[in-house]
Amino acid sequence: MKTLFKNIGFLALTMLVLASCKKDEEKLTVTAGESPVLAASASTLLLTKDSAQDTVITFSWNKYDMSWTNPALGSDIAKYTLEITSTPKGFASAYAIDYTGKLTGQFTGEALNQLLLNRLELPVDIESEIQVRLQSAVSPNSAPVYSNVVSMKVTPYLVSSVPDYPSLFVVGSHQGWSPATAPAIRSAKNDGAYEGFVNFPEAKTEFKLTTARDWDHPAYGDGGPGVLSTTGGNVVQEGAGYYMIKFDDKTLAWSAVKTTWAMIGAATPGGWDADTPLTYDAEAQVWKATVSLTAGEYKFRANGGWDINLGVGSAEGVLSLGAGNLKLEEAGTYDVILDLSNGAYYMYKLTKK
């Protein structure tokens, strides 16, 4: 029993000493200075596949100044978080990247393009505005402060795995007679049947179909009404417009149909009775529009008829000629992109605003 009382007495004395020490210990506090200033190496970015691996933007900021009552116990490493958002959404839904302990943040073209498309859901080949700011904090649990807001104009590009189909190249007055940069019509089944879309901006276009991106290989020219020949002169197409070109290298038959494009269906403003037109952007080489859509089915079609129409394709975002209806699950206002620039492999993208 005496031993028990001795132990109790010792415990009480120890607690008293600890309590006395707690009262005498120094309280560690920190005083923080002004929020860091954020800077960007560019204010406008047109992203392309050619610059995918290059560093296209660098964000930098000065150190968040702070002073501790006991510098030996404090830390001068602040928590930095870069916040990126599209202007309409605001910072409430910003994408955050942790840069704790760093004073710069860099993006390659590919990394930034993925962020813009997948995180911010920006439309491809269209200039959009984003805003960036830096959040700084002394510790993960302390109240943050924010830098100035940096606004930027950005244009992301479409990321796709376009199949390497056999190709013929539409070389002519519409693009300076340069085989190296000519648009292609292609054969998806490698059966000699080629198709694709080409924009002819002139009232009269002359062209040939080359079998390679040079003039050293055979090229198809005019062979008479509706046919081509490797010994013929330039093919002449009257009338400016966006043409669907088909060619069969077995029969040598060819055709060119001028097209304009629209959406139609239950999801569109005109239902199945009236087209919702798309506008061609010659610089981006896509058809586009901003449309209020409802949940439901729809398709893309040319010239207000059903001879040339596009529906469900082999993969998400891919279209096939004459295929079934596409389906929209959620109503809203969408930026619509129809990309017919890759012969025999047609794509689209709907981005909700």
URCOR-V914028 format. One record per backbone hydrogen bond with DSSP energy under -0.5 kcal/mol. CO is the residue of the C=O (numbers start at 0). NH is the residue of the N-H. If there is no record, write none. Layout:
BEGIN
co	nh
CO	NH
CO	NH
END
This chain:
BEGIN
co	nh
0	4
1	5
2	6
3	7
4	8
5	9
6	10
7	11
8	12
9	13
10	14
11	15
12	16
13	17
14	18
15	19
16	20
17	21
18	22
19	23
20	24
26	28
28	68
30	66
36	61
38	59
42	152
44	46
44	154
47	50
48	51
50	53
50	108
51	109
53	55
53	108
56	106
57	40
58	104
59	38
62	64
64	32
66	30
69	72
69	73
75	77
77	79
77	100
78	136
79	98
80	82
80	134
81	96
82	132
83	94
84	130
85	88
85	89
89	92
90	93
93	95
94	83
96	81
98	101
102	60
104	58
106	55
106	56
107	111
108	112
109	113
110	114
111	115
112	116
113	117
113	118
114	118
114	119
115	121
122	125
127	153
128	86
129	151
130	84
131	149
132	82
133	135
133	146
134	80
135	144
136	78
138	141
144	135
148	150
149	131
151	129
151	153
152	44
153	127
154	46
155	124
157	159
159	161
162	164
165	186
167	184
168	170
168	209
169	182
170	207
171	174
171	176
176	178
177	180
178	181
182	169
183	342
184	167
185	187
185	194
186	165
186	189
191	193
191	248
193	246
194	185
195	244
197	199
197	242
198	200
199	240
202	238
204	236
205	172
206	234
207	170
207	209
208	219
209	168
211	213
217	210
219	208
220	228
223	222
223	226
225	253
226	222
228	220
228	231
232	221
234	206
235	237
236	204
240	199
240	242
241	258
242	197
242	244
243	256
244	195
245	254
246	193
246	248
247	251
251	227
252	247
254	245
255	257
256	243
258	241
259	302
260	277
261	300
262	275
263	298
264	267
266	293
267	270
269	272
269	273
270	264
274	276
275	262
278	287
279	281
280	284
280	285
285	280
286	337
287	278
288	290
288	335
290	292
290	333
292	331
295	327
296	266
297	325
298	263
299	309
300	261
301	304
307	301
308	321
309	299
310	319
314	317
316	347
317	312
318	345
319	310
319	322
323	311
325	297
327	295
331	292
331	333
332	352
333	290
333	335
334	350
335	288
336	338
336	348
337	286
337	339
338	346
339	196
340	342
341	344
345	318
346	338
348	336
348	350
349	351
350	334
END
